[in-house]
Amino acid sequence: DRTWRNLINMYKRFETDEVPGARIRARFQGQEREAVTDGEGYFSLELNPVRPLDGGPWQNVELELLDPPSRNGPPVGASAQVLVPSIAAKFGTISDVDDTIISTNVTNKLKMFLTVILLNEHTRKPFEGVAAFYRALQKGASGSENNPIFYISNSAWNLYTLLVEFLNVQKIPLGPLLLRDFGDHLLFSKDRADHKRSNIKRILETFHQLPFVLIGDSGEQDPEIYREIVREYPNRVRVIYIRSINRAPSRLAAIDTLIEEVGHTGSQLVLTPNSEFAAAHAAAEGLISTGELS
């Protein structure tokens, strides 16, 4: 698409009309649950399966808008895909998105803004080797583990469809994306670290049987957040991979200190220049098959 079309599409993504107090019905395995949206139009539901799950790790939950009713035509509905990790999974991966998978220039707000509004899911490219590395992590050392991958980003929910399409186009494994409400999504807001920290904790507590690999970058606070997670959840984090994008001497020195602190916990923090370096380390740790390195 031309630049003008990208601008229009981005405007449409953010020009949303929230519906607070809407009533939603979810159906799964013959059971029904209802929820009411909050002031920004978001809702959440918890469903307990009443029988063994069918098929692969993704389960479909049917959703219907009960109130307000559709102004014309059939009822408004959608199908939500929910990830339930395979019983064969040996670990999970939690990954940042911006400047970890894809270059966003998050440390330069003007460049980040221009990158987001002028490019689209087809013209933005991942860092070299990311797709193959994440596919290898999903397969695991045996090649058939189907390890789950979760993505946590400070990007707004308005970019959800763009990010899903980007993952599909680049053949990066799909996983739940935990994004932020644009209502409090300010470039300089102080809760950016809290968003990541709280969602990582949520994942670790939900899937308490799995250890995890954490992946981020050195541009902002990923190393510090991950260090806190290792302290709070001992023996749950196998390795932390941090893509080195801030090579200022002070930042490198700070990360050296974090590497030492994390090492005392029995986990590892690895500062990696690229995906190939991280993959070689993961193969040596038995996380991925050596056959995937090529």
Buried (B, 14 or more C-beta within 10 A) or exposed (E): EEEEEBEEBBEEBEEEEBEEEBBBBBBBBEEEBEBEBBEBBEBEBEBEEEEEEEEEBEBEBEBBBEEEEEEEEEEBEEEEEBBBBBEEBBBBBBBBBBBBBBBBBBBEEEEBEEBBBBBBBEEBEBBEBBBBBBBBBBBBBEEEBBBBBBBBBBBBBBBBEBBBEBBEBBEBBBBBBBBBBBEEBEEEEEBBBEBBBEBBBEBBEEBEEBBBBBBBBBBBBBBBBBBBBBBEBEEBBBBBBBBBBBEEEEBEEBBEEBBEBBEEBEBBBBBBEBBBBBBBBBBEBEBBBBEBBE
